[in-house]
Amino acid sequence: MTNMTLAIPQDLVEVMKKHKEIKWSEVARQALLEKAEELRLMDQIAAKSRLTDREAIEIGRKINASLAKRHRFK
């Protein structure tokens, strides 16, 4: 297994120190695994897509604009 070094903000360090019963390395490992699984799924979906990069970016921009409008962010 490979080791990883992380920079953690001080406020998070304080929370972690208060909860020493938590295996923080396992929490980080699980978060990384979840993200990797999301990326694998996105890669599978993208591999089957016939959209060009430009079309995909344009669709993404439209979705972001719609979500921002719905949630009143501008």
C-alpha positions in Angstrom: 0.0 0.0 0.0 1.2 3.5 -0.8 1.4 6.2 1.8 0.1 9.7 1.2 0.8 13.0 3.0 -2.0 15.6 3.3 -2.1 19.2 4.3 -5.0 19.7 6.7 -6.4 23.0 7.8 -5.9 23.8 11.5 -9.6 23.9 12.3 -10.0 20.4 10.9 -7.0 19.2 13.0 -8.7 20.5 16.1 -11.8 18.4 15.4 -9.7 15.4 14.6 -7.8 15.8 17.9 -11.1 15.9 19.8 -12.2 12.7 18.2 -9.3 10.4 18.6 -11.6 7.4 18.6 -12.1 7.9 14.8 -9.6 6.1 12.5 -9.0 9.2 10.4 -6.8 7.3 7.9 -9.8 5.0 7.2 -12.1 8.0 6.7 -9.7 9.4 4.2 -9.2 6.1 2.5 -13.0 5.6 2.1 -13.4 9.2 0.7 -10.7 8.6 -1.8 -12.3 5.2 -2.8 -15.7 6.8 -3.3 -14.2 9.6 -5.5 -12.3 7.0 -7.5 -15.5 5.0 -8.1 -17.3 8.1 -9.3 -14.5 8.8 -11.7 -14.5 5.2 -13.0 -18.3 5.5 -13.6 -17.9 8.9 -15.4 -15.1 7.4 -17.6 -17.4 4.5 -18.5 -20.2 6.8 -19.4 -17.9 9.2 -21.4 -16.4 6.3 -23.3 -19.8 5.5 -24.7 -20.7 9.1 -25.6 -20.7 10.4 -29.1 -20.6 14.0 -27.9 -17.6 16.1 -28.8 -15.7 17.8 -26.0 -17.1 21.1 -27.1 -20.7 19.8 -27.0 -20.2 18.3 -23.6 -18.8 21.5 -22.2 -21.7 23.5 -23.6 -24.2 21.1 -22.1 -22.4 21.4 -18.8 -22.5 25.2 -18.9 -26.3 25.1 -19.6 -26.8 22.7 -16.7 -24.7 24.9 -14.3 -26.6 28.0 -15.4 -30.0 26.3 -14.9 -29.0 25.0 -11.4 -27.6 28.4 -10.4 -30.9 30.1 -11.6 -33.0 27.5 -9.7 -31.0 28.1 -6.5 -30.8 31.8 -7.1 -27.0 32.0 -7.5 -25.9 34.4 -10.2 
